[in-house]
Amino acid sequence: SYNVPKAYWQRMRSAGIQVYAFMRVAFPLLSTTVNYRNHRKIVVVDGYTAFIGGINISDKYNNAEANERYWRDTHLKVKGYSAHVLQAVFLQDWNFCSGENVAINAPYFPMGIEPHPTDYFTQIVASGADSDLPNILYATVQLIYAAKREILITTPYYIPDTSLQESLIIAALSGIKVKLLVPQKGDSVFVHIASESFFEELLKAGVEIYLYEKGFVHAKTFVIDGEVASVGTANLDARSFDLNFEVNALVYNKTVASDLQRIFYNDLKNARLLQLEQW
């Protein structure tokens, strides 16, 4: 939001909205803190209903006719106690950048929550520059190794570390169907070229790579065996795993996983399969 006019924020403050910048940067080209950006997208309403996923709050993502690019994204609505975790993640960020000390207690965490079916388990995984471990990377790799039949991944950027790249190669060589959906054309030439540098090794192992042609696929999701799914903010790249402040929701539920599985295969209708010989 560096290029947003100050008058925009002043208008919000005049209306009574509290606005703070996360790790304010005065001179981006001369600052190292610009690397540690908050890439999380969290909305929590009344401490009970929360939203998480890839969609930023900007008019360019609404796919209006005036927009140059079609954006394909995925967001998740979470209700119940898992919303409390997203609330806690938000408040930690809020206290850090505002200088306030909002207590992690009521009224932000209402206890009288209506119970949901017990087979809807949602695990919130957060990581960032302040994390001791790359939690989202570890969770992703662990689920890949747990797969027995199918791995479906959608990501706008694929610049993995060795552990992630090798986990997908091992899965494909083990006979597991591994399908990776990425944009045909990225929004950054250099990042797109960097992503492509990993394709040949994947293709030789039997990973199916699909290039999304309808627009720019910005969703960050994966589905394991139609049973476990992830929707979040982390791209499959080193920046998201090590530098950015990110958050993902892991959903252990066949209904949700099946829905995301269906959405993935529907996206393939607007993508082309990359052939090793062609590559």
C-alpha positions in Angstrom: 0.0 0.0 0.0 3.0 2.3 -0.3 1.6 4.2 -3.2 -1.8 4.8 -1.6 -2.3 8.6 -1.0 -2.2 9.7 2.6 -5.6 11.4 2.1 -7.1 7.9 1.7 -6.0 6.9 5.2 -6.9 10.2 6.7 -10.4 9.8 5.3 -10.7 6.4 7.1 -9.4 7.8 10.3 -11.8 10.7 10.2 -14.6 8.2 10.0 -13.4 6.6 13.2 -11.4 3.7 11.7 -8.1 2.8 13.4 -5.4 2.5 10.7 -1.7 1.5 11.2 1.0 0.5 8.8 2.8 -2.8 9.4 6.5 -2.1 9.7 6.4 1.4 8.2 9.0 1.9 5.5 10.1 5.5 4.6 12.6 4.6 1.8 11.8 1.2 0.3 15.0 1.1 -1.9 17.2 1.7 1.1 15.4 -0.4 3.7 15.8 -4.1 4.5 12.5 -4.2 6.5 10.5 -4.0 3.2 11.3 -7.7 2.8 9.4 -8.6 5.9 5.9 -7.7 4.7 2.6 -8.8 6.2 1.1 -10.9 3.5 -1.8 -12.2 5.6 -5.4 -11.5 4.6 -7.5 -11.9 7.8 -11.0 -10.6 8.5 -12.6 -11.5 11.9 -16.2 -10.4 12.6 -17.4 -10.4 16.3 -14.7 -13.0 17.2 -16.8 -15.7 15.6 -16.7 -15.6 11.8 -13.4 -15.2 10.0 -12.2 -15.1 6.4 -8.8 -16.3 5.2 -7.3 -16.9 1.7 -5.7 -15.3 -1.2 -8.0 -12.3 -1.9 -6.6 -8.9 -1.2 -8.9 -5.9 -0.5 -8.6 -4.0 -3.8 -10.9 -3.2 -6.6 -8.5 -4.8 -9.1 -9.4 -8.2 -7.8 -13.2 -7.9 -8.4 -13.0 -8.9 -12.1 -15.0 -5.9 -13.3 -14.9 -5.3 -17.0 -12.6 -2.3 -16.5 -9.8 -4.4 -15.0 -7.1 -5.5 -17.4 -6.6 -8.9 -15.9 -8.9 -11.7 -14.7 -8.0 -12.8 -11.2 -8.8 -16.4 -10.1 -8.6 -16.7 -6.3 -9.9 -18.7 -3.4 -11.1 -17.6 0.0 -12.5 -19.5 3.0 -15.0 -18.6 5.6 -14.3 -20.1 9.1 -16.8 -20.1 12.0 -16.3 -21.2 15.6 -13.2 -21.6 17.7 -10.8 -21.6 14.7 -11.8 -18.0 14.2 -10.3 -17.4 17.7 -6.8 -18.4 16.4 -7.1 -16.0 13.4 -8.2 -13.3 15.9 -5.1 -14.0 18.0 -2.8 -13.8 15.0 -4.4 -10.5 14.0 -4.0 -9.1 17.5 -0.4 -10.1 17.7 0.2 -8.2 14.4 -2.0 -5.3 15.7 -0.1 -4.9 19.0 3.2 -5.1 17.2 2.5 -2.3 14.7 0.2 -0.1 16.7 2.1 0.0 20.0 -1.0 -0.9 21.8 -1.4 -3.9 24.1 -4.8 -5.3 23.3 -5.3 -8.2 25.7 -6.0 -11.6 24.2 -9.3 -12.1 26.1 -13.0 -11.2 26.0 -14.7 -9.5 24.2 -12.5 -10.5 21.3 -12.9 -14.2 22.1 -16.5 -15.0 22.9 -16.9 -18.3 24.6 -20.6 -18.8 24.0 -19.9 -20.3 20.5 -22.5 -22.6 18.9 -20.8 -26.0 18.4 -20.3 -27.2 14.9 -20.2 -30.8 13.7 -17.3 -32.6 15.2 -15.9 -33.7 11.8 -15.0 -30.2 10.8 -11.5 -29.7 12.1 -9.7 -26.6 11.0 -6.1 -26.0 12.0 -4.7 -22.5 11.6 -0.9 -22.4 10.8 1.0 -19.1 10.9 4.6 -18.3 10.3 6.8 -15.3 9.6 10.1 -13.6 10.2 9.4 -13.9 13.9 8.8 -17.6 13.9 11.4 -20.1 15.2 10.4 -22.6 12.5 8.9 -22.4 9.0 5.6 -23.9 10.2 3.7 -23.5 6.9 6.5 -25.2 4.9 6.7 -28.1 7.5 2.9 -28.6 7.4 2.9 -28.6 3.6 5.7 -31.1 3.3 4.3 -33.3 6.0 0.9 -33.5 4.2 2.6 -34.2 0.9 4.4 -37.2 2.4 1.2 -38.4 4.0 -0.5 -38.5 0.6 -1.5 -42.0 -0.8 -3.3 -41.2 -4.0 -3.5 -37.6 -5.2 -1.9 -34.2 -4.6 -3.6 -31.1 -6.2 -1.7 -27.8 -5.8 -2.6 -24.3 -7.0 -0.1 -21.5 -6.5 0.7 -18.3 -8.4 4.4 -18.6 -7.5 6.5 -21.8 -7.3 10.0 -21.2 -6.1 10.4 -24.1 -3.6 13.3 -25.0 -1.3 14.9 -28.4 -1.7 12.6 -30.1 0.8 9.4 -29.1 -1.0 10.7 -29.8 -4.5 12.0 -33.3 -3.5 8.7 -34.2 -1.6 6.7 -33.7 -4.8 9.3 -35.6 -6.9 9.3 -38.5 -4.4 5.5 -38.5 -4.4 5.3 -38.6 -8.2 7.9 -41.3 -8.5 5.9 -43.3 -5.9 2.9 -43.5 -8.2 0.9 -40.7 -6.5 -0.9 -38.4 -9.0 0.7 -34.9 -8.5 -0.9 -32.0 -10.4 0.4 -28.4 -10.1 -1.6 -25.5 -11.4 0.3 -22.2 -12.0 -0.3 -19.1 -14.2 0.7 -19.3 -17.8 1.8 -15.7 -17.5 2.9 -14.2 -14.2 2.7 -10.7 -12.9 6.4 -10.5 -12.6 8.8 -11.5 -15.4 11.7 -12.4 -13.1 9.6 -14.3 -10.6 7.9 -16.2 -13.4 11.3 -17.2 -15.0 12.5 -18.3 -11.5 9.4 -20.5 -11.2 9.9 -22.1 -14.6 13.5 -23.1 -13.6 12.0 -25.9 -11.4 9.6 -27.3 -14.1 11.9 -29.8 -15.9 12.9 -31.8 -12.8 9.2 -32.1 -11.9 8.1 -33.1 -15.4 10.7 -35.8 -15.6 9.4 -37.2 -12.3 5.9 -37.4 -13.6 4.4 -34.3 -12.1 1.6 -32.9 -14.2 2.0 -29.1 -14.6 -0.9 -27.1 -15.9 -0.7 -23.5 -17.1 -3.8 -21.4 -16.3 -4.7 -19.4 -19.4 -7.9 -17.5 -18.5 -6.1 -14.9 -16.4 -3.8 -14.9 -13.4 -4.4 -17.6 -10.9 -3.7 -16.1 -7.4 -5.2 -18.9 -5.3 -2.9 -20.7 -2.8 -4.6 -24.1 -2.2 -3.8 -27.8 -2.1 -5.9 -30.9 -1.6 -4.5 -34.2 -0.4 -6.4 -37.4 -1.4 -9.7 -35.5 -1.4 -9.6 -35.6 2.5 -7.4 -32.7 3.6 -7.3 -29.2 2.1 -5.4 -26.0 2.6 -6.5 -22.4 1.9 -4.3 -19.6 2.8 -2.0 -16.7 2.0 1.4 -18.5 1.5 2.8 -19.0 -1.9 5.0 -22.0 -2.5 8.2 -19.9 -2.5 11.0 -19.1 -0.1 9.8 -15.6 0.6 6.4 -16.9 1.9 8.0 -19.6 4.0 10.9 -17.6 5.5 10.3 -13.9 5.2 6.6 -12.9 4.9 4.1 -13.0 7.7 1.6 -15.7 6.4 -1.3 -17.8 7.6 -3.0 -20.9 6.2 -6.0 -22.9 7.2 -5.8 -26.7 7.0 -9.2 -28.3 6.9 -9.5 -31.9 7.8 -12.9 -32.6 6.2 -13.9 -34.7 3.2 -16.7 -32.4 2.1 -14.6 -29.3 2.0 -11.7 -31.2 0.4 -14.0 -32.6 -2.2 -15.3 -29.1 -3.0 -11.8 -27.8 -3.5 -11.0 -30.9 -5.5 -13.9 -30.2 -7.8 -12.9 -26.5 -8.1 -9.3 -27.6 -9.1 -10.5 -29.8 -11.9 -12.9 -27.1 -13.1 -9.9 -24.7 -13.3 -8.1 -27.2 -15.5 -10.7 -26.5 -18.1 -9.0 -23.1 -18.5 -5.5 -24.5 -18.5 -3.2 -26.5 -20.7 -1.0 -29.5 -19.8 2.7 -28.8 -20.2 4.4 -31.7 -22.0 8.0 -32.5 -21.2 9.0 -32.8 -24.9 7.5 -29.4 -25.6 9.2 -27.9 -22.6 
